[in-house]
Amino acid sequence: EVQLVESGGGLIQPGGSLRLSCAASGFTFSTFWMHWVRQAPGQGLVWVSRIHGDGTSTMYADSVKGRFTISRDNAKNTLYLQMNSLRAEDTAVYYCARANNGYDYWGQGTLVTVSS
Amino acid sequence: DIVMTQSPDSLAVSLGERATINCKSSQSILYSSNNWNYLAWYQQRPGQPPKLLIHWASTRESGVPDRFSGSGSGTDFTLTISSLQAEDVAVYYCHQYYSSPYTFGQGTKLEI
């Protein structure tokens, strides 16, 4: 059974940093592009970042470029999102998702709240 | 960026009736080399992550009831629920995976 489990969210002050993790199981992790998608409270879905299966290619939304870094450890079947210089507008539930003709599997999400 | 615009923003449909949600992309998301539309539909129930219903604009995911269907090509797409059930109450999103940034529609809230 495919599972994606995010962790690492929490309350953080503006300007702070957090690292999100997404533990994957039930599939050959290294063969799939993985993405982060976020959803602000009561709002819609917004794509954040993606990474190739081998970790060599990454891409970011303009809103997070230069502040967020996506990475993966295929030996640990884990996806990461390092978030620096956090702003109030980064407050959201962050989902990791497997890319397979759309996003066929999603985690349950981890809430990041940026507030003083 | 490709802008995805859904209509309506909300929709109330009686049980057993048909629900139709539209999605328009600001540019074509039909890839000419394979003739596939890079369009997906998701259902999101309260407190849950999105669930993929349809990809390639009209291919239903395994396990998705056949009352859900997708149609359209190029820039105009439709999700149809042929006979609304109580468990279909949710927000529905269209999503283009044709090019980065991979944008979503604003969502359509479906109520009974």
Interface residues (C-beta under 8 A of the other chain):
Chain A: H35 G44 L45 V46 W47 R50 M59 A61 D62 Y95 A99 N101 G102 Y103 D104 W106 G107 Q108 G109
Chain B: A40 Y42 Q44 P49 P50 K51 L52 H55 W56 T59 E61 Y93 H95 Y97 S100 P101 Y102 T103 F104 G105 Q106 G107
